[in-house]
């Protein structure tokens, strides 16, 4: 699943560790999500969306919907 998590995190000047602490996950999990090696669970995706105050669809995109 494609995402713009790294961009959103950078806009807030948060490290991967900062984001991980806010989401209560490991820094490795944040890295794996950002690089597309891991798709977050639906509850985690909702927590991410709530943290950034955006709809899930503005953070995560299906690979089949690539421009």
Helices and strands as residue ranges (DSSP letters): E 2-3, H 5-11, H 16-23, H 27-34, H 42-52, G 56-58, E 60-61, G 63-65
